[in-house]
Amino acid sequence: MDHSFVVSIINHTMKHTLIVSACILMIISCKTEHKEKVEINTETTKPMEISNKEKAVALLTSLETGDQNAIGYINPNKYIQHNLAIGDGLEGFGAVMQHAPEGGFKANVVRSFTDGAYTFTHTIYDFFGPKIGFDVFRYEDGKIVEHWDNLIDVKPVNPSGNSQTDGPTTVTDLDKTDANKELVQDFVTTILLKGEMDKIQNYIEGDNYIQHNPDIANGLSGLGKALEAMAKQGIAMVYTKVHKVLGEGNFVLTISEGTLGDQHTSFYDLFRVENGKIVEHWDVVETIMPEADRKNTNGKFNFSE
């Protein structure tokens, strides 16, 4: 609007000015209110984004809460099950839930991690009895399409007073993920598969090693005593193949196959790495179910990528 014209209106009559000003304020107020409403409505219709890690935690927690929304994170047309005691697909998952005790199962996810198309979690369960488990999920287009796990009964604290799940949970050193995965894979291959124990100091610094295996004390000294005790009993722990290595930052999970005594065994080992050395270890060791007793034919491992 031309400035001289406004001045002439002001000079002409104050009454007109007040009316014009009031109208302008009303128009501005209405536009502002309308804009705020539009913005609010836009926010309420914006879809919530959830990470794959959060989906895994939600699905496991739904075992306890019964939250049906979490089932929507599973691809209904493709869900490959590697827990050999459970049937394949959503049908197998549903069959397990039908046998849940009153009040449901219990699931407390202690640690959760992401590595590319995979997530992996460390969980305290009451799942047909108190258990500790590692779960691995694979995703396609944001949906869970495959699941692996390893479960073990909850046991008392080990000789050093550590439980199967206590210890740090925070992910750090994301920029070192690849280096830490390489270190841990080399450790498992060199020490556990090949048995080159003279090289163990390359990976672990003496007794600066916190152990959560329920039967082994802290440090290399604790590991040595446990292996010696097993040898006296004629029990050998043999790793024959590393099937998968997953990691995020300072945590690395290896999934291996072998034998414990004369039992075909699945080894899930979680390591924490600090300054290029392995400083902490959790594990779940599970006897692999005989083929005759299995509820699916997908195999205990069979990682596709």
Residue pairs with C-beta under 8 A, 6 or more apart in sequence:
9 16
9 17
9 20
10 17
50 58
51 114
52 114
52 119
52 137
52 139
52 142
53 112
53 113
53 114
53 119
55 70
55 73
55 119
55 137
55 139
55 142
55 144
56 109
56 112
56 119
56 121
56 135
56 137
56 144
57 109
57 112
57 121
58 67
58 69
58 70
58 73
59 70
59 71
59 73
59 74
59 137
59 144
60 107
60 109
60 121
60 123
60 135
61 67
61 70
61 107
61 109
62 68
62 69
62 70
62 71
63 97
63 100
63 104
63 105
63 106
63 107
63 125
63 127
64 104
64 105
64 106
64 107
65 104
66 104
71 90
71 93
73 143
73 144
74 90
74 93
74 143
74 144
75 140
75 143
75 144
75 145
76 90
78 140
78 145
79 88
79 89
79 90
79 93
79 144
79 145
79 146
79 147
80 88
80 145
80 146
80 147
80 298
81 87
81 88
81 89
81 92
81 93
81 147
81 296
81 298
82 146
82 147
82 148
82 149
82 296
82 298
82 299
82 300
82 301
82 302
83 147
83 148
83 149
84 288
84 289
84 293
84 294
84 295
84 296
84 300
85 289
85 293
85 294
85 295
86 92
86 93
86 95
86 96
86 295
86 296
87 95
87 295
87 296
88 295
88 296
88 297
88 298
92 295
92 296
105 125
105 126
105 127
106 124
106 125
106 126
106 127
107 123
107 124
107 125
107 126
107 127
108 123
108 124
108 125
109 121
109 122
109 123
110 122
110 123
110 124
110 165
110 169
111 121
111 122
111 169
111 251
111 270
112 119
112 120
112 121
112 122
113 119
113 120
113 121
113 171
113 246
113 247
113 248
113 251
113 253
114 248
115 177
115 246
115 247
115 248
117 138
117 139
117 140
117 305
118 136
118 137
118 138
118 139
118 246
119 136
119 137
119 139
120 134
120 135
120 136
120 137
120 246
120 253
121 134
121 135
122 132
122 133
122 134
122 165
122 270
122 282
123 132
123 133
123 134
123 135
124 130
124 131
124 132
124 154
124 165
125 131
125 132
125 133
125 151
127 133
127 151
129 153
130 153
130 154
131 151
131 152
131 153
131 154
132 151
132 152
132 153
132 154
132 164
132 165
132 284
133 149
133 150
133 151
133 152
133 284
134 149
134 150
134 253
134 268
134 270
134 284
135 147
135 148
135 149
136 147
136 148
136 149
136 244
136 246
136 253
136 255
137 144
137 146
137 147
138 144
138 145
138 146
138 147
138 304
139 145
146 304
148 255
148 300
148 301
148 303
150 255
150 266
150 267
150 268
150 284
150 285
150 286
151 284
151 286
152 164
152 284
152 285
152 286
154 164
155 164
155 214
155 215
156 214
157 163
157 214
158 211
158 212
158 213
158 214
158 215
158 216
158 217
159 216
159 217
159 222
160 210
160 211
160 217
160 218
160 222
162 210
162 211
162 212
162 218
163 212
164 212
164 213
164 214
164 282
164 284
165 212
165 282
166 212
167 210
167 212
167 272
167 280
167 282
168 272
168 280
171 248
171 249
171 250
171 251
172 249
172 250
173 180
173 249
173 250
173 273
174 248
174 249
176 249
176 250
176 273
177 247
177 248
177 249
178 247
179 276
180 247
180 249
180 250
180 252
180 273
181 245
181 246
181 247
181 252
183 203
183 252
183 273
183 276
183 278
184 245
184 247
184 252
184 254
184 271
184 273
184 278
185 242
185 245
185 252
185 254
186 203
187 203
187 271
187 278
188 239
188 242
188 254
188 256
188 269
189 242
190 196
190 199
190 202
190 203
191 197
191 199
191 200
191 203
192 239
192 256
193 239
193 240
193 241
193 242
200 220
203 277
203 278
204 220
204 277
204 278
204 279
205 277
205 279
206 219
206 220
207 218
207 219
207 220
207 221
207 222
208 219
208 277
208 279
209 218
209 219
209 220
209 223
209 278
209 279
209 280
209 281
210 218
210 279
210 280
210 281
211 217
211 218
211 219
211 222
211 223
211 280
211 281
212 280
212 281
212 282
212 283
213 226
213 281
213 282
213 283
215 226
216 222
216 223
216 225
216 226
217 225
217 226
227 237
230 236
230 237
235 260
235 261
236 259
236 260
236 261
237 258
237 259
237 260
238 258
238 259
238 260
239 256
239 257
239 258
239 267
240 256
240 257
240 258
240 259
241 256
241 257
241 258
242 254
242 255
242 256
243 255
243 256
243 257
243 301
243 303
244 253
244 254
244 255
244 301
244 303
245 252
245 253
245 254
245 255
246 252
246 253
246 255
247 253
250 272
250 273
250 274
251 270
251 271
251 272
251 273
252 270
252 271
252 273
253 268
253 269
253 270
253 271
254 267
254 268
254 269
254 271
255 266
255 267
255 268
255 301
255 303
256 266
256 267
256 268
256 269
257 264
257 265
257 266
257 267
257 288
257 300
257 301
258 265
258 267
259 265
260 285
260 287
263 287
263 288
264 287
264 288
265 285
265 286
265 287
265 288
266 285
266 286
266 287
266 288
266 300
266 301
267 283
267 285
268 283
268 284
268 285
268 286
269 281
269 282
269 283
270 281
270 282
270 283
271 278
271 280
271 281
272 278
272 279
272 280
272 281
273 279
288 300
289 300
